[in-house]
Amino acid sequence: MRAIFVQIKCEMGQAYAVARAAADSIEQLSELFSTSGQYDLLGKFYLDADQDVGLFVTEKVQSLPGVKDTYTIIAFNAFTGS
């Protein structure tokens, strides 16, 4: 499994509806945060190593009603304290 992070910009007033729809429909979603700044939500998703990231984002995230734009970050390694 590999982690990707997707920043999601929503249509005005739609952030909570988008968050609910994502939580209800995307099984790869690990965590979803509301954020301030240019994007409204930050989602952490775990994908299979061979899963197409672009296809996942366009079919699962960008297709949610109320999503205006996305920005995807692919993570390489997770670091934790000892």
C-alpha positions in Angstrom: 0.0 0.0 0.0 1.1 3.5 -0.6 -0.2 6.8 0.7 -1.3 9.7 -1.4 -2.6 13.0 -0.2 -5.2 15.0 -2.2 -6.0 18.6 -1.5 -9.6 19.3 -2.6 -11.0 22.7 -3.5 -14.8 22.7 -3.2 -17.6 24.8 -4.7 -18.6 27.6 -2.3 -20.5 26.2 0.7 -20.0 22.5 -0.3 -17.0 21.4 1.8 -19.0 19.5 4.4 -21.2 17.8 1.7 -18.0 16.8 -0.2 -16.5 15.5 3.0 -19.6 13.4 3.8 -19.7 12.0 0.2 -16.0 11.1 0.2 -16.3 9.4 3.6 -19.3 7.4 2.5 -18.1 6.3 -0.9 -14.3 6.0 -1.1 -13.0 2.9 0.7 -9.4 3.9 0.2 -9.9 7.1 2.3 -8.0 6.9 5.6 -8.5 10.5 6.9 -10.1 13.7 5.7 -9.3 17.1 7.2 -10.9 20.5 6.7 -8.2 23.0 6.1 -7.7 26.8 5.6 -6.0 28.3 2.7 -6.4 27.7 -1.0 -7.9 24.2 -0.6 -10.8 23.2 1.7 -10.1 19.6 2.4 -7.0 17.3 2.7 -7.6 13.6 2.2 -5.2 10.8 2.9 -5.7 7.7 0.8 -4.0 4.3 0.7 -3.8 2.7 -2.7 -2.5 -0.6 -3.8 1.1 -0.4 -5.2 -0.1 -1.1 -8.8 -3.2 1.2 -8.7 -3.2 4.0 -11.2 -3.1 7.2 -9.1 -4.4 9.5 -11.9 -7.3 7.2 -12.6 -8.2 6.9 -8.9 -8.2 10.7 -8.4 -10.2 11.5 -11.5 -12.8 8.7 -11.0 -13.2 8.7 -7.2 -12.3 12.2 -6.0 -12.8 14.7 -8.8 -16.1 13.1 -9.7 -17.7 13.9 -6.3 -20.4 16.5 -6.5 -19.1 19.9 -5.4 -15.4 19.3 -6.1 -13.9 22.2 -8.1 -10.2 21.3 -8.2 -7.7 18.9 -6.7 -3.9 18.8 -6.1 -2.3 15.4 -5.6 0.8 14.7 -3.5 2.4 11.2 -3.7 4.2 10.2 -0.5 7.3 8.1 -0.6 8.2 7.2 3.0 6.5 7.7 6.4 8.8 8.7 9.3 7.8 8.2 13.0 9.6 8.7 16.3 11.5 5.9 17.9 
